Amino acid sequence: MKDSVFSFGDNLVGVLTRPQGGDVSRPLILIPNTGIEHRVGPKRLHVRLARVLAEAGYAVARVDLAGLGDSPALDGGDSVDELRAAIDELQARGGARRFIAVGLCSGAHAAHRLALAEPRVVGAAFLDGYAYMTPRFMATYVWQRAA
């Protein structure tokens, strides 16, 4: 497995983890940063996830959206546009044509928006993404707090 830093869009930064002898027909997994955490993720979760997936034969890109980690803040930046720029760069670098967007917390929100807008995204996984305030949600929340 090999890690390499890459830039995309307006000097945004990511790390690409490639497996040894990877199959370019497999989708590349794209992980945007989480909230205020940069591309390593909380407690290095994204690094560990990238390495496990690379051992399974998948290329993984962990990216910093604008204003986080090593990526500069941009005026009027949009996460979908930034992630599309990452996909364009990754496609040009390694020939990946299909992508899976994986996100945690606010990264799930960005991955979800990308999956809806970008046809090259063929799969997605959202961890701790949305929680709708339904009556059952509120009852469970109150019960857990009271217990």
C-alpha positions, 0 to 999 in steps of 0.5 A: 500500500502506498500513500501520496498527497495530491491537490485538487480544485483551488489548492485543496489537499487530499491523501490517496492510499493505493493498494498494491496491485490494485484493480482500477475497475473497482470503485475508488472510495472517497472520504471527505473530512468530518466537521472540524476534523481534517482528513485523518478523521476522529482518532485517526479513524479515516487513516485506519479505514483507508488502510483496511480498505487498501488491504482489501484492494480498494484505492481510498482518497481522504480529502480536506474540504475548503478551510480544514486541515491543509486546504485553504478557506475559499469564498463561497465554496460548495462541498459538491463542487470541491468533491467533484474536483477531487473526483476529476483529479483522481480520475485523471491520475489513476483511471478510476471511473466509479466512486463510492462516497463515505462520510461521517457526521458532516462528511456524511452530509457532503457525501450524500449531496455528492451521491445525489449530484454526481453520476460517477458515484455508484455507492455511498455509506453515511455514518452518523449522518442525519437524525430526523426529530420524529416523535419516536426519535424524541421519545427515545432521546428523552428516555435515554437521557432520563435513564 
